[in-house]
Amino acid sequence: MRHIPVVRRQRLGEELRRLRRSAGLTSGQTARLLGWHQSKVSRIETGVSGVRDGDLAALLDALGIEDQRLRSLLRALAGTADGTPGWWTAYSSVIPPTYRDFIALETQASTAHTLETSVVPGLLQTSSYARAVTRAALTGKPDGTVDSLVDVRLTRQEVLTRDESPLRLHAVIDEAVLRREVGGPGVMRDQLRRLTRLARLPQICLQVLPFTAGGYAGLTGPFVIFSFPNITDLDLVILDHLTNSLYLERKEDLEAYRVAFDAMRAHALSTEDSLDLIAGISDGA
């Protein structure tokens, strides 16, 4: 089993402990049900050890957890989500395990708060814009690789429009994102028009940080905060890159990013004014 970020291992353990207690079981009783030593249950619940896919499935069975979405999320947190073939497994040759983990978590998340300082958020990109960004970032890569990465980015967007519990997205973007002509004027004009259409969906909130806002905490780079259903205090901060992603390890980081995001929301234009700004730039493109 590959290494998973400490924050996920610890929070997985905390959630499993909560579920065990809700089931009215002690760690010793759980261990006996599974034929394990009690220390194995304790190591998993404290985050000292990871848990293999088969062991996690057996543990959830013992705890009476039948909610398939919850089971899938816990598998994603455990780094065993590849055991359930998701659409992203077809792209294993071009995206690394950390990016596949990111997609698995994004698929299970209920809410995402994201800041973008240089490009349109991946979940909101047009195919032409996504191709231009990918091509610029991966100069010299074969066309087939670029095509696959664009496919991944576009398929990810289905979380916003799925029939059951679409992802709620709150995106704050720097004004520079709107004015940088990625792919040329035509590509950018289509991208801006797509933003105005998507921003009117009830599950999407889009705000622009205007140049007049001056400096702000997020200038150091983009990030996303995922929140999940049916889980207690399990928000995650992830730095999402084109082909990789980094998970922050400390709870202090999560709090710092929450505070920073709230501050940026307060300094950003309202959703209505943001749409007016985007429309104005689009009309002039």
C-alpha positions in Angstrom: 0.0 0.0 0.0 1.5 3.4 -1.0 2.2 6.2 1.4 -0.8 8.5 2.1 -0.6 12.0 3.7 -0.5 11.9 7.4 -3.4 14.3 7.7 -5.7 11.8 5.8 -4.4 8.8 7.8 -5.1 10.5 11.1 -8.5 11.8 10.2 -9.5 8.5 8.7 -8.6 7.0 12.1 -10.6 9.6 13.9 -13.6 8.9 11.8 -13.3 5.1 12.2 -13.1 5.6 16.0 -16.2 7.7 15.9 -18.0 5.1 13.8 -16.9 2.3 16.2 -18.2 4.2 19.2 -21.5 4.9 17.4 -21.8 1.2 16.9 -21.4 0.7 20.6 -18.2 -1.3 20.3 -14.9 -1.1 22.2 -11.7 -1.5 20.3 -11.2 -4.9 21.9 -14.7 -6.1 20.8 -14.0 -4.9 17.3 -10.7 -6.7 17.2 -12.3 -9.9 18.3 -15.0 -9.6 15.6 -12.3 -9.4 13.0 -9.8 -11.8 14.5 -7.3 -9.0 14.9 -5.1 -8.0 17.8 -6.5 -5.0 19.6 -3.2 -3.1 18.9 -4.0 -3.2 15.1 -7.3 -1.4 15.7 -5.6 1.1 17.9 -2.8 1.8 15.3 -5.4 2.4 12.6 -7.6 4.6 14.8 -4.6 6.8 15.9 -3.2 7.1 12.4 0.0 5.3 13.3 -0.7 2.7 10.6 -2.5 2.8 7.3 -5.1 0.3 6.4 -5.3 -2.0 3.4 -8.4 -2.2 1.3 -9.5 -5.6 2.4 -9.0 -4.7 6.1 -10.9 -1.5 5.7 -13.8 -3.3 4.0 -13.9 -5.9 6.8 -13.8 -3.2 9.4 -16.6 -1.3 7.9 -18.7 -4.5 7.6 -18.0 -5.2 11.3 -19.2 -1.7 12.2 -22.3 -2.1 10.1 -21.5 0.7 7.7 -23.7 0.2 4.6 -23.7 3.7 3.2 -21.8 3.2 -0.1 -20.8 6.9 -0.5 -19.4 6.9 3.0 -17.5 3.7 2.3 -16.1 5.1 -0.9 -15.0 8.3 0.8 -13.2 6.3 3.5 -11.5 4.2 0.9 -10.3 7.4 -0.9 -9.0 8.8 2.4 -7.2 5.5 3.0 -5.5 5.7 -0.4 -7.2 2.5 -1.5 -9.7 4.1 -3.9 -8.0 2.5 -6.9 -9.5 -0.8 -5.7 -12.8 0.5 -7.0 -12.2 1.4 -10.7 -13.0 5.0 -11.2 -12.9 6.7 -14.6 -9.5 8.2 -13.8 -7.8 4.8 -13.6 -7.9 4.7 -17.4 -5.4 7.6 -17.3 -2.9 6.0 -14.9 -0.1 6.2 -17.5 -0.3 10.0 -17.6 -1.5 11.1 -14.2 0.4 10.2 -11.0 -1.1 8.5 -7.9 -1.4 11.8 -6.0 -3.5 13.3 -8.8 -5.7 10.2 -8.9 -6.1 10.6 -5.2 -7.1 14.2 -5.7 -9.7 13.3 -8.3 -11.1 10.5 -6.0 -11.5 13.0 -3.2 -13.0 15.7 -5.5 -15.5 13.1 -6.6 -16.6 12.3 -3.0 -16.5 16.0 -1.8 -19.7 17.9 -1.2 -18.1 21.4 -1.2 -15.0 22.9 -2.7 -13.6 26.4 -1.9 -10.9 27.4 -4.3 -8.6 30.3 -5.1 -7.0 30.7 -8.5 -4.5 33.4 -9.2 -3.3 32.7 -12.7 -5.7 30.4 -14.6 -9.4 29.7 -14.6 -10.3 26.9 -12.2 -10.0 23.5 -13.9 -13.7 22.7 -13.2 -14.8 25.7 -15.1 -12.4 25.6 -18.1 -13.5 25.2 -21.8 -11.8 22.4 -23.7 -9.8 25.0 -25.8 -8.7 26.9 -22.8 -7.7 23.6 -21.0 -5.7 22.6 -24.0 -3.9 25.9 -24.2 -3.0 25.8 -20.5 -1.9 22.2 -20.7 0.2 22.8 -23.8 1.9 25.8 -22.3 2.7 24.0 -19.1 4.0 20.8 -20.8 6.0 22.1 -23.7 7.4 19.2 -25.8 4.9 16.6 -24.5 3.3 14.4 -27.2 -0.1 15.4 -28.5 -1.5 12.2 -27.1 -0.4 13.1 -23.6 -1.9 16.5 -23.8 -5.2 15.1 -25.2 -5.4 12.7 -22.2 -4.7 15.4 -19.7 -7.4 17.6 -21.2 -9.8 14.7 -21.2 -9.1 14.2 -17.5 -9.7 17.9 -16.8 -13.0 18.0 -18.7 -14.3 14.7 -17.2 -13.6 16.0 -13.7 -16.2 18.8 -14.4 -19.0 16.2 -14.3 -19.0 16.6 -10.5 -20.7 20.0 -11.0 -23.7 18.6 -12.9 -24.2 15.1 -11.7 -27.8 14.2 -10.9 -27.2 13.3 -7.2 -25.6 15.9 -4.9 -23.5 18.0 -7.4 -20.4 19.5 -6.0 -21.0 23.0 -4.5 -18.1 25.2 -5.8 -17.2 28.6 -4.3 -14.4 30.0 -6.5 -12.5 33.2 -5.9 -10.3 34.2 -8.9 -7.8 37.0 -9.3 -8.8 39.6 -12.0 -5.5 38.8 -13.7 -7.1 35.4 -14.6 -9.7 37.2 -16.7 -7.3 39.4 -18.5 -4.6 36.9 -19.4 -5.2 35.8 -23.0 -4.6 32.1 -22.7 -4.9 30.6 -26.2 -5.6 33.9 -27.8 -8.6 36.3 -27.9 -11.1 33.8 -29.3 -10.3 31.1 -26.8 -10.4 33.7 -24.0 -13.7 35.2 -25.1 -15.4 31.7 -25.2 -13.9 31.0 -21.7 -15.2 34.2 -20.2 -18.7 33.5 -21.6 -18.6 30.1 -20.2 -17.8 31.5 -16.8 -20.8 33.8 -16.9 -23.1 30.9 -17.8 -21.7 28.5 -15.1 -21.7 31.2 -12.4 -25.5 31.4 -12.7 -25.9 27.7 -11.6 -27.2 27.4 -8.1 -24.3 25.2 -7.0 -21.6 27.6 -8.2 -20.6 30.9 -6.5 -17.9 32.9 -8.4 -16.2 36.0 -7.1 -13.5 38.1 -8.6 -10.7 39.7 -6.6 -10.2 43.0 -8.5 -6.8 44.7 -8.9 -8.0 47.4 -6.6 -8.0 44.9 -3.7 -4.2 45.2 -3.6 -2.2 42.4 -1.9 -3.9 39.5 -0.3 -3.0 36.2 1.5 -3.6 34.0 -1.6 -1.0 35.8 -3.7 1.5 33.0 -2.9 -0.5 30.5 -5.0 -3.8 28.6 -5.6 -5.4 26.1 -3.3 -8.6 24.2 -2.7 -10.4 23.2 0.5 -12.6 20.1 0.2 -15.5 19.3 2.6 -17.2 16.0 2.7 -20.7 14.7 3.6 -21.3 12.4 6.6 -17.9 13.1 8.0 -17.0 15.1 11.2 -14.4 17.8 10.8 -12.6 16.3 7.8 -11.9 19.3 5.6 -8.7 19.0 3.6 -6.5 21.7 2.1 -4.9 20.7 -1.2 -2.5 22.5 -3.5 -3.7 21.4 -7.0 -1.2 21.5 -9.9 -1.6 20.4 -13.5 -0.4 16.8 -13.0 0.1 16.6 -9.3 -1.2 17.7 -6.0 0.1 18.4 -2.5 -1.7 17.8 0.8 -1.1 20.0 3.8 -0.3 18.0 6.9 -1.2 20.3 9.8 -4.6 21.3 11.2 -3.1 24.8 11.7 -2.7 25.0 7.9 -6.4 24.2 7.4 -7.4 27.0 9.8 -5.0 29.4 8.2 -6.4 28.7 4.7 -10.0 28.9 6.0 -9.3 32.4 7.5 -7.5 33.5 4.3 -10.3 32.3 2.1 -12.9 34.1 4.2 -10.8 37.3 4.0 -10.5 37.0 0.3 -14.3 36.6 -0.1 -14.8 39.7 1.9 -12.4 41.7 -0.3 -13.7 40.2 -3.6 -16.5 41.7 -5.7 -20.0 40.4 -5.1 -21.2 37.6 -7.4 -23.3 40.2 -9.3 -20.5 42.7 -9.7 -18.1 39.8 -10.6 -20.4 38.7 -13.4 -20.6 42.3 -14.6 -16.8 42.6 -14.7 -16.4 39.3 -16.5 -19.1 40.3 -19.1 -17.4 43.7 -19.6 -14.0 42.1 -20.3 -15.6 39.5 -22.6 -17.4 42.2 -24.6 -14.1 44.0 -25.0 -12.1 40.9 -26.0 
